[in-house]
């Protein structure tokens, strides 16, 4: 009896220590969890190439991981770093100029004298209603936020460099040790192996689908957007194209968002500022050309790998963004896909129902 009590107490103590250690580990890594998740997703996408290269190198997985990581850095991260530096160079004066305009009353002057008649009338009504102080306070708050954004750009660039180094080290580790880590994790779970294998295959397929869709769509729309911005001589074309590629990557699975968050307001602003034909061209180009990229690329790459209703994908992306930040655009749909996989396994293995898409045979009377 005493031995049983001591064994139970030992198990509880072990579980408590294990839980506290995991929480402390998450606390230590909290600043770089997003970077580690990105590295893990990149490793999942690159794993087929890693396996082929490791076979060519006679099973030297670490060497293959370093070669593949260096190649990826040279092919992807190096151009991305140069583009980021250029974006920072353009973003600083653009934000500073906007902040000066707001702070000096440029927006208020435009609303009062130069805006279209309905907007001027609405602004005059707001002033007559005694909202002038609130409007000025709001504009001053925007100006202060813009100034703080400019001041934070150098530290943001330094943070990108630090995250890039951690990303490279983590990517090498995941590529070289990823399969062994997965097998150890799967063996440690108190669940039958065919369940973990089914869930693992689903997650791998989902990650590859989401990353490829997001990356390819973002690159194509960014390049095509830069061409359009340069043709109509829109200020800061590279900055706008970079922002459009970023939004396209984050919201690539949402039909109504993505690149439209940039070309839509830009086209409206051109029309309001008097460049009507340029604005109409940009809106038409965005709707007909940039918007069609989603309809052509996404069906070709996804091919139903997530097996989720479009409405659930839409909601899970916004829920993921709210819960995890920018990386939630990937984690949200993956969590929903994992829940769907658990539901399918529950139906087939526990309730003995036919798989999705198959009808149950009618009972004979």
C-alpha positions as CSV (number, residue, x, y, z in Angstrom):
1,X,0.0,0.0,0.0
2,X,2.8,2.4,0.9
3,X,4.7,1.5,-2.3
4,X,1.6,2.3,-4.4
5,X,1.1,5.6,-2.7
6,X,4.8,6.5,-3.2
7,X,4.6,5.4,-6.9
8,X,1.5,7.6,-7.4
9,X,3.2,10.6,-5.7
10,X,6.3,10.0,-7.8
11,X,4.2,10.1,-11.0
12,X,2.4,13.3,-9.9
13,X,5.7,14.9,-9.1
14,X,7.1,13.9,-12.4
15,X,4.1,15.2,-14.4
16,X,4.2,18.5,-12.4
17,X,7.9,18.9,-13.1
18,X,7.4,18.0,-16.7
19,X,4.6,20.6,-17.1
20,X,6.5,23.4,-15.4
21,X,9.6,22.7,-17.5
22,X,7.5,22.9,-20.7
23,X,6.0,26.1,-19.6
24,X,9.4,27.6,-18.8
25,X,10.7,26.4,-22.2
26,X,7.8,28.2,-23.9
27,X,8.5,31.3,-21.9
28,X,12.2,31.2,-22.9
29,X,11.4,30.7,-26.6
30,X,8.3,33.0,-26.6
31,X,10.1,35.8,-28.6
32,X,11.0,33.4,-31.4
33,X,8.1,31.0,-31.5
34,X,6.9,32.6,-34.8
35,X,10.4,32.2,-36.3
36,X,10.6,28.6,-35.2
37,X,7.1,27.9,-36.6
38,X,8.2,29.5,-39.9
39,X,11.4,27.4,-40.0
40,X,9.4,24.2,-39.3
41,X,6.9,25.0,-42.1
42,X,9.9,25.7,-44.5
43,X,11.5,22.4,-43.5
44,X,8.2,20.6,-44.3
45,X,8.2,22.2,-47.7
46,X,11.9,21.4,-48.4
47,X,11.9,17.9,-46.9
48,X,11.5,16.1,-50.3
49,X,14.5,17.9,-51.7
50,X,16.4,17.2,-48.4
51,X,15.7,13.5,-48.7
52,X,16.9,13.3,-52.3
53,X,20.0,15.3,-51.5
54,X,20.8,13.2,-48.5
55,X,20.6,10.0,-50.6
56,X,23.0,11.6,-53.2
57,X,25.4,12.4,-50.3
58,X,25.4,8.8,-49.0
59,X,23.1,9.6,-46.0
60,X,24.9,12.7,-44.7
61,X,21.8,14.5,-43.6
62,X,23.5,17.3,-41.8
63,X,25.6,18.2,-44.8
64,X,22.6,18.0,-47.0
65,X,20.7,20.3,-44.6
66,X,23.4,22.9,-44.7
67,X,23.7,22.8,-48.5
68,X,19.9,23.1,-48.9
69,X,19.7,25.9,-46.4
70,X,22.5,27.9,-48.0
71,X,20.9,27.4,-51.4
72,X,17.5,28.6,-50.0
73,X,19.1,31.6,-48.3
74,X,20.9,32.6,-51.6
75,X,17.7,32.0,-53.6
76,X,15.1,33.4,-51.3
77,X,16.3,35.1,-48.2
78,X,19.1,37.2,-49.8
79,X,16.8,38.8,-52.4
80,X,14.1,39.2,-49.7
81,X,16.6,41.0,-47.4
82,X,17.6,43.4,-50.2
83,X,13.9,44.1,-50.9
84,X,13.3,44.6,-47.2
85,X,16.2,47.1,-47.0
86,X,14.8,48.9,-50.0
87,X,11.3,48.9,-48.4
88,X,12.7,50.4,-45.2
89,X,14.5,53.1,-47.2
90,X,11.2,54.0,-49.0
91,X,8.9,53.5,-46.0
92,X,10.7,55.9,-43.7
93,X,10.4,59.0,-45.9
94,X,6.9,58.0,-47.0
95,X,5.6,57.6,-43.4
96,X,7.4,60.7,-42.3
97,X,5.9,62.8,-45.1
98,X,2.4,61.5,-44.3
99,X,3.0,62.3,-40.6
100,X,4.0,65.8,-41.5
101,X,1.0,66.3,-43.7
102,X,-1.3,65.1,-40.9
103,X,0.5,67.0,-38.2
104,X,0.4,70.3,-40.1
105,X,-3.2,70.0,-40.9
106,X,-2.8,68.8,-44.5
107,X,-5.6,66.3,-44.2
108,X,-7.9,68.7,-42.5
109,X,-7.2,71.3,-45.2
110,X,-7.9,68.7,-47.9
111,X,-11.1,67.7,-46.2
112,X,-12.2,71.3,-46.0
113,X,-11.2,72.7,-49.4
114,X,-10.1,70.0,-51.9
115,X,-12.1,66.9,-51.2
116,X,-15.2,66.0,-53.3
117,X,-18.3,67.8,-52.4
118,X,-20.0,64.9,-50.3
119,X,-16.8,64.5,-48.2
120,X,-16.5,68.3,-47.7
121,X,-20.2,68.4,-46.7
122,X,-19.7,65.6,-44.2
123,X,-16.6,67.2,-42.7
124,X,-18.4,70.5,-42.4
125,X,-21.3,68.8,-40.6
126,X,-18.9,67.2,-38.2
127,X,-17.4,70.6,-37.4
128,X,-20.8,72.2,-36.9
129,X,-21.7,69.4,-34.5
130,X,-18.8,70.3,-32.3
131,X,-16.5,67.5,-33.3
132,X,-13.6,69.7,-34.4
133,X,-11.6,69.0,-31.3
134,X,-12.1,65.2,-31.7
135,X,-11.1,65.4,-35.4
136,X,-7.9,67.4,-34.6
137,X,-7.1,65.0,-31.7
138,X,-7.5,62.0,-34.0
139,X,-5.3,63.6,-36.6
140,X,-2.6,64.4,-34.0
141,X,-2.8,60.9,-32.7
142,X,-2.2,59.5,-36.2
143,X,0.7,61.9,-36.7
144,X,2.3,60.8,-33.4
145,X,1.8,57.1,-34.3
146,X,3.4,57.7,-37.7
147,X,6.4,59.4,-36.1
148,X,6.8,56.5,-33.7
149,X,6.7,54.1,-36.6
150,X,9.5,56.0,-38.4
151,X,11.6,55.9,-35.1
152,X,11.0,52.2,-34.8
153,X,12.2,51.2,-38.3
154,X,15.9,50.8,-37.4
155,X,15.2,48.5,-34.5
156,X,12.7,46.6,-36.7
157,X,15.5,46.1,-39.3
158,X,17.8,44.8,-36.5
159,X,15.1,42.4,-35.4
160,X,14.8,41.0,-38.9
161,X,18.5,40.2,-39.0
162,X,18.3,38.4,-35.6
163,X,15.3,36.4,-36.7
164,X,17.0,35.5,-40.0
165,X,20.0,34.0,-38.1
166,X,17.7,32.0,-35.8
167,X,15.6,31.0,-38.8
168,X,18.7,29.6,-40.6
169,X,19.9,27.6,-37.6
170,X,16.4,26.2,-36.9
171,X,16.0,25.3,-40.5
172,X,19.2,23.3,-40.6
173,X,18.1,21.5,-37.4
174,X,14.6,20.7,-38.7
175,X,15.9,19.5,-42.0
176,X,18.6,17.2,-40.6
177,X,16.7,15.9,-37.6
178,X,13.1,16.4,-38.6
179,X,12.1,12.8,-39.3
180,X,13.8,11.5,-36.1
181,X,12.1,14.3,-34.1
182,X,8.7,13.3,-35.6
183,X,9.2,9.6,-34.8
184,X,10.2,10.3,-31.2
185,X,7.2,12.5,-30.8
186,X,4.8,10.0,-32.3
187,X,6.2,7.2,-30.2
188,X,5.8,9.3,-27.0
189,X,2.0,9.9,-27.7
190,X,-0.4,7.5,-26.0
191,X,-2.2,7.0,-29.3
192,X,-2.1,4.2,-31.9
193,X,0.6,4.8,-34.6
194,X,-1.8,4.8,-37.5
195,X,-3.7,7.7,-36.0
196,X,-0.5,9.8,-35.6
197,X,0.6,8.9,-39.1
198,X,-2.7,9.9,-40.6
199,X,-2.7,13.2,-38.7
200,X,1.0,13.8,-39.6
201,X,0.3,13.2,-43.4
202,X,-2.6,15.6,-43.2
203,X,-0.6,18.4,-41.5
204,X,2.4,17.9,-43.9
205,X,0.0,18.2,-46.9
206,X,-1.7,21.2,-45.4
207,X,1.5,23.1,-44.7
208,X,2.9,22.5,-48.1
209,X,-0.3,23.5,-49.8
210,X,-0.7,26.7,-47.8
211,X,3.0,27.7,-48.1
212,X,3.1,27.1,-51.8
213,X,-0.1,28.9,-52.5
214,X,0.8,31.8,-50.3
215,X,4.4,32.2,-51.6
216,X,3.6,31.8,-55.3
217,X,0.6,34.0,-55.2
218,X,2.4,36.7,-53.3
219,X,5.4,36.8,-55.6
220,X,3.3,36.9,-58.8
221,X,1.0,39.6,-57.5
222,X,3.9,41.6,-56.1
223,X,5.7,41.7,-59.4
224,X,2.5,42.4,-61.4
225,X,1.5,45.1,-59.0
226,X,4.9,46.8,-59.2
227,X,4.6,46.9,-63.0
228,X,1.2,48.5,-62.8
229,X,2.3,51.0,-60.1
230,X,5.3,52.0,-62.2
231,X,3.2,52.4,-65.4
232,X,0.8,54.8,-63.7
233,X,3.7,56.5,-61.8
234,X,2.3,55.9,-58.4
235,X,4.6,57.2,-55.7
236,X,6.7,54.5,-53.9
237,X,5.9,51.6,-56.3
238,X,8.3,49.2,-54.6
239,X,6.9,49.9,-51.2
240,X,3.3,49.4,-52.4
241,X,4.3,46.2,-54.3
242,X,6.0,44.9,-51.2
243,X,3.0,45.7,-49.0
244,X,0.7,44.0,-51.5
245,X,2.9,40.9,-51.6
246,X,2.8,40.8,-47.8
247,X,-0.9,41.1,-47.6
248,X,-1.3,38.5,-50.4
249,X,0.9,36.1,-48.5
250,X,-0.9,36.6,-45.1
251,X,-4.5,36.6,-46.6
252,X,-3.8,34.3,-49.6
253,X,-6.7,31.9,-48.6
254,X,-9.2,34.7,-48.2
255,X,-10.9,35.5,-51.5
256,X,-11.9,39.1,-50.7
257,X,-8.7,40.3,-49.1
258,X,-5.0,40.0,-50.0
259,X,-3.7,42.3,-52.8
260,X,-7.0,44.2,-52.8
261,X,-6.0,45.8,-49.5
262,X,-3.4,47.8,-51.5
263,X,-4.6,48.3,-55.1
264,X,-8.2,49.0,-53.9
265,X,-7.5,52.0,-51.7
266,X,-4.7,53.2,-54.1
267,X,-7.2,53.2,-57.0
268,X,-9.8,55.1,-55.0
269,X,-7.2,57.6,-53.8
270,X,-6.1,58.3,-57.4
271,X,-9.7,59.0,-58.4
272,X,-10.3,61.3,-55.4
273,X,-7.1,63.2,-56.1
274,X,-8.1,63.9,-59.7
275,X,-6.2,61.1,-61.6
276,X,-9.4,59.5,-62.6
277,X,-8.2,57.4,-65.5
278,X,-5.2,56.1,-63.6
279,X,-7.5,55.1,-60.7
280,X,-10.0,53.4,-63.0
281,X,-7.1,51.5,-64.7
282,X,-5.7,50.4,-61.4
283,X,-9.0,49.2,-60.1
284,X,-9.8,47.3,-63.3
285,X,-6.3,45.9,-63.4
286,X,-6.5,44.7,-59.8
287,X,-10.0,43.2,-60.2
288,X,-9.4,41.5,-63.6
289,X,-5.7,40.7,-63.6
290,X,-4.4,40.5,-60.0
291,X,-7.6,39.0,-58.8
292,X,-7.5,36.2,-61.4
293,X,-4.1,35.1,-60.1
294,X,-5.9,33.6,-57.1
295,X,-8.4,31.8,-59.3
296,X,-5.7,30.3,-61.5
297,X,-2.9,29.5,-59.0
298,X,-4.8,28.4,-55.9
299,X,-6.9,25.6,-57.4
300,X,-3.8,24.2,-59.2
301,X,-1.7,24.0,-56.0
302,X,-4.2,23.2,-53.3
303,X,-6.2,20.4,-55.0
304,X,-8.3,19.9,-51.9
305,X,-5.4,19.1,-49.6
306,X,-7.0,20.8,-46.6
307,X,-10.4,19.2,-47.2
308,X,-12.1,22.1,-45.5
309,X,-15.2,24.1,-46.5
310,X,-14.3,27.6,-47.8
311,X,-16.3,29.3,-45.1
312,X,-14.4,27.5,-42.4
313,X,-11.1,28.4,-44.0
314,X,-12.2,32.0,-44.1
315,X,-13.1,32.1,-40.4
316,X,-10.1,30.0,-39.3
317,X,-7.6,32.5,-40.9
318,X,-9.1,35.4,-39.0
319,X,-9.3,33.4,-35.8
320,X,-5.7,32.3,-36.3
321,X,-4.5,35.9,-36.8
322,X,-6.3,37.0,-33.7
323,X,-4.9,34.1,-31.6
324,X,-1.3,33.8,-33.0
325,X,-0.5,37.0,-34.9
326,X,0.6,36.9,-38.6
327,X,1.7,33.3,-38.4
328,X,-2.0,32.5,-37.5
329,X,-2.8,32.7,-41.2
330,X,-1.0,29.3,-41.4
331,X,-1.8,27.9,-38.0
332,X,-5.5,28.7,-38.1
333,X,-6.4,26.6,-41.1
334,X,-4.0,23.8,-39.9
335,X,-5.9,23.7,-36.5
336,X,-9.2,23.5,-38.4
337,X,-7.8,20.8,-40.7
338,X,-6.5,18.8,-37.7
339,X,-10.0,19.0,-36.1
340,X,-11.5,17.8,-39.4
341,X,-9.0,14.9,-39.5
342,X,-9.9,13.9,-35.9
343,X,-13.6,14.0,-36.9
344,X,-13.1,11.8,-39.9
345,X,-11.1,9.3,-37.9
346,X,-13.8,9.4,-35.2
347,X,-16.5,8.7,-37.9
348,X,-14.6,5.8,-39.6
349,X,-12.8,4.1,-36.7
350,X,-15.1,4.6,-33.7
351,X,-18.6,5.1,-35.2
352,X,-17.9,2.9,-38.2
353,X,-19.5,5.3,-40.6
354,X,-18.5,5.5,-44.3
355,X,-15.8,8.1,-45.2
356,X,-16.8,11.6,-46.3
357,X,-18.3,11.6,-49.8
358,X,-19.7,8.0,-49.5
359,X,-23.3,7.4,-48.9
360,X,-24.5,4.8,-46.5
361,X,-26.4,1.9,-48.2
362,X,-30.1,2.1,-47.5
363,X,-31.4,-0.5,-45.1
364,X,-33.5,-3.3,-46.7
365,X,-37.1,-3.6,-45.6
